[in-house]
Every structure is written in C-alpha cells, then in structure tokens.
Amino acid sequence: MTITRTLISLSLLALMAACGGPGDSADVPDAQPAGATSADIGAHVIHFSAQSTDELPPEIAKAYNILRSKNRAMLNISVIRKADKVPVTAVVTVKTVNLTGQLKNVSMRQINEQEAIYYIGETAVANRETLVFDISVIPDGEEQPSNVRFKRQFYTD
C-alpha cells in the first residue's frame, strides 16, 4: 500500500473514531473547517497533507525511515500532470513557520514507489502548535515555480 493511500485510510479511520465523542470533562477545541488538500497550478495539480507521524502504521514508518511520534509532523506532497493523471517529478521546497514566526526546518525528500512519486518531510511540533506551510513547486518541464500555502494545527496530548 502506498503512503498516500495509507494516509487517506488513516484520515477516514480518524473521522470514524471521532464519532464516539469525548467525555464531559475533555478540553475539546472548536472544529475548524477543513482546508484544501490540493491546488490547480495550470497543467498540474499539487496534492498536500500534514499529519502527526504517530498516525502512520509502524511498518510504513520503518519502510520510509520516519520516526513515529506524536511530537513530529510529516508533510506529504505529490504533483500530478492533469492531462493524463500521471505523477511527475518536481523541485519541491518548503518554508514552514509557526504562528509566532519561528522557522521550522523541513527537508523534503523524494519517494519513488511503483507508479507513485511523492515528497515527504518531517519536523518537530508542540501541542496545539499551528504550522504554516509555504510550498514552492517547479514540475519537470516547467520554468516558473507555483506556490501553495496551507496551515495545520497539531495536537500532541
């Protein structure tokens, strides 16, 4: 199973598990509307997500040398050519900051898996920390970068 399919499955499981609800004494933050998970950049579509690495199955984390921890976030990016829906290689760079402006180091690495190409990076996170991801992508064959921004809050407790 590819890491992208695993992430989608985990997201669905998390939604189903949340249906039970917390006890009356739980400190539950207000739900925020879900943000976009893809961006149309002309001839390509960028798909992106961020999650805590402890949500990864142990075998997936081991296979991709990812440290599983509730205090680590993983960014996952893929670039798909719209004409034939084929993944393409790209130059992917990311600048990540938290809401206080603290720069978070996220080094992206390319993963090639059968018919999939994606880019992953990791960084440390604190409880309730919101990260803003500024992603720059130059798909193979393109000259100008396309930029995408999204933010995600992490809960570690």
N, C-alpha and C positions, 0 to 999 in steps of 0.2 A: 504494500500500500504506500502511495507517495505521501510525503509530508503534508502536501496541500490537502489531499483527501482526508488525512488523519485530522488536520486542524478543523476542517468542516465538520467531521463526525464529532469531534470533541465539543465544538460550539453547540451542536444540536443536543448532545447529551447534557451539557451545562444548562441549556434552556429547559429541558425536561426536568432535570433535577431541581431546578429553582421553583418549580410549581408547588412543592411541598411547603414552602414559606418558612421563615424563621420563627422562633418563639417570641413572646411578647416583650421580652427584655432585650432583644437584639438591637444593636445600633445599626440601622439599615439606611444607607444613603438614598436620596431620591433617585429614581431611574432617570437616565438621560436618553434622549432619542439616539438611536443607532446612527452612526455616521456612515458615509460612503465607504465602500471597500474596493472600489475601482474608479479609474479615471480614463476617459477617452482622450487620447492625445493625437488624433488625426488617423494615421494609418495603423496605430497600435492602441491597445488597452493595457493599462497598468493595473494589476491586482495587488492589494496590500493588506496586511493584517499584523496585529501585535498581540501577544499573549504572554502570560507567565509560563516559564519553561517547566514548572512542575505539572502543568496540564498535559505535557507530552507523555506518551507511553514510554516506559523505560527502554524498550528495545529500539524505538525510534531515536531517542536521545543518545543512546550508546552508538547506534549506527552512524550518526552525524556529529558525534563528539560535542554534544550540547550538555552543559551542566544543568541538571534538573534542580530547580529551587524556586520557592515562592518569591524570593527576592531577586529574581533575574527575569528580564523581559526579552522576548525574541521577536524580531521584525522579520516578516516573510514577504518577499516581493517577486512577482513574475510579470513578464512582458509578453503579450500575445499579439501577433500580427492579425488584424481584423479580416483581411481578405481571405485567409484560409484557416484561421484559428490555430496557427502553429506558434509554439513558443519560440522566442528569439533571444539571442544573447544581446547584452547591452552593457554599457558603462553605467553602473549604479553607484551613486554616492548619497550619503545620508548625513544630515546635520540634525542632532537631537538635543533639545533643551527641556528643562522642566519649567514650571510656571514662574520660578524665581530667576530664570535666565541662566541657571547653571548648565554648562555644556556637559553632555553625556557622550562618552566615546562609544560609537557603534561602528565596528569594522564589518563591512559586508563581504561575504564570500559566495562564490557561485557554486551551485549544486547541479550536476547533470545526472538525471535519472531516467533511463529509457527514453520516453518521448517528452519528458518534462525538463525545463530549465527554470531554476529559481535562485533567489539570492536571500541569504539569511544573515542576520547579525544579532548580537546579544549585548545587553547592558544591565547593570545593577539598578534596582528600583526599591523605593521605600513604600511603606503602607500609605495608601491614598495619594501617591505621587502621580501627577499628570505629566505625561511626556508629549511634546510637540515634535513630530517627525517631519522634517523638510527633505523630501526625496527629489533627487535630480536623476533623470534617466535619458541616456542617448542610445536608442535602439540601433543595432547593427544596420549600417547603410544610411543612417541619418546624420546630419551635421550639427543640428541645434539641440540643446537639452530641453526636455519638458520637465516641469516642476509640479509636484503634488505636495500638499500639506494636510496632515491629519493629526489628531490628538487622541490619546487614550489614557484613562486613569487606571491605576493598578491597585489591587488590594492584597496585602500580604498577611493580614491577621485572620 
